[in-house]
Amino acid sequence: MKGIRFFAALYAAKLATVALSVMHRNGTHMPGVLAMKICPDFLGRMDKPKTIIGITGTNGKTTTANMINDILADNGYSPVNNRAGSNILGGVATTLISAVNLRGKTVKDLAVLELDERSSRLIYPYVHPTYLLCTNLFRDSYKRNAHSEFIFDILDKHIPKQTKLVLNADDLVSARLAKGNDRVYFGIEKQDNEVLNENTIIIDTPLCPECGSRLEYDFRRYHHIGTAHCTKCGFRSPKADYDVTKVNESTGRITMSLKGKQADFKAVGTSVTDTYNLAGAIAVLSEFGLSAEQLKKSVEKLEIVKSRYDEEKIGDKQVIMSVAKGQNPVACSRVFSSIKNHTGKKAVVLMLDDLGDAEETSENTAWIYDTDFEFLNDDSITQVICSGVRRTDYKVRLLLAGVPEEKITCVEKESDAANEVDLDKADTIFFLYDVYTTSYAAISKNTISDRMAERGAKQ
């Protein structure tokens, strides 16, 4: 029974959406919040699409959700989604409101929802995903999320019983979610000549989750990502149903086993995290019902969103802009590792401060000491420029990692950082920025472009 309060909330939210559109404001959160203030159980009363694909996890959920949306669109589907908005309760409500008419009836059969893992206790009582893909669970934003096991417990307690899970077989934390639920796994086999980062600082599963004995890793790709077993109780990593068996870097393609059926796909991005994101997207869409041929055709058209990663040749310099989520030690460590492995001489510009941290300077800085800055202590890295309110914290951590002080430069404003790059020493310039500070990337690229133009005019 929807009732008067439901329709009052629905009409208020619809009007708010129109008003925000007229004012050219991005109303991704407020209409849903307004609806739930008027009718607290609004989400429970409203009609929802018949099939809901949810994407959650610490890292990669936005990229993976975007790939899923793009593949579905390429195959003729038109899901309601929150790719332009919030993944917490208010944003999810706003998204679903956009998919119902004034009679409260849904006009969409399919939804693709990126879902904040911390908000699951508020969302899942009302929104029951048909499929839920969890990319991984890592430490992130300590002040809010505490620890990966804390987030695991929240998800584990609130995932609906009827939801089919698509889990990362190589993630020894998230692979154990909601044991009673139907599930499939995706993963990446250890590759020939693969360089494994076994000395990363964080390992959140050193002990067997069943008996507490020390786990034996068959291989550890990075942090707790890999496969392991327990010699005491027999616990071991699950076998992947959707398994990347071959990553061919020279051709830019991957081979996957889709429940035993071999398929070849274009690689989307060059890092192992890109491969995990793609494997997860392929797994959940296979469960949804897309064929290997449909997936292969659509993946050929995929590209990483430029706001997340972009490469451009400016003069004789390669300029790479990459998200490296501040307050997220694993995300930053992965980017630092890829920079170390990149060929040539490199300069690195750190613009990692979260906007809230920049305004309040109250964020817990422990994440900096869980991040593998040691990857930046390499002869191929000629300069590291630290910018923003935490610039001196980054400098201290770099010094502790062994980076020579003469390689480190500190700049107060991120917008000035590109002016400090020594163009004579580096072949490639990396700009690393937080997900909410992409504007710094555009400013930095323009600055480098102007400096290269001036340099060319003088030569």
Salt bridges, closest charged atoms under 4 A:
ASP41 OD1 - ARG45 NE 3.10
ASP47 OD1 - LYS2 NZ 3.20
ASP70 OD1 - ARG83 NH1 2.87
ASP74 OD1 - LYS301 NZ 2.82
ASP116 OD1 - ARG144 NH2 3.02
GLU117 OE1 - LYS61 NZ 3.17
GLU149 OE2 - ARG176 NH2 3.24
ASP170 OD2 - ARG221 NH1 3.65
ASP171 OD1 - HIS224 NE2 2.67
ASP182 OD2 - LYS164 NZ 3.71
GLU194 OE2 - ARG221 NE 2.59
ASP204 OD1 - ARG139 NH2 2.63
ASP204 OD1 - HIS147 NE2 3.37
GLU210 OE2 - LYS179 NZ 2.85
GLU216 OE1 - HIS229 NE2 3.68
ASP218 OD1 - HIS229 ND1 2.94
ASP264 OD2 - ARG253 NE 2.53
GLU287 OE1 - LYS164 NZ 2.59
GLU287 OE2 - LYS259 NZ 2.95
GLU300 OE2 - ARG253 NH2 2.51
GLU303 OE2 - LYS266 NZ 3.59
ASP310 OD1 - LYS306 NZ 3.27
ASP310 OD2 - LYS445 NZ 2.65
GLU312 OE1 - LYS445 NZ 3.24
ASP316 OD1 - ARG455 NH1 3.69
ASP357 OD2 - ARG390 NE 3.21
ASP370 OD2 - ARG139 NH1 3.00
ASP372 OD2 - HIS223 NE2 3.86
GLU374 OE1 - ARG397 NH2 2.90
ASP393 OD2 - ARG390 NH1 3.38
GLU405 OE2 - LYS395 NZ 3.15
ASP422 OD2 - LYS425 NZ 3.99
ASP424 OD1 - ARG455 NH2 2.88
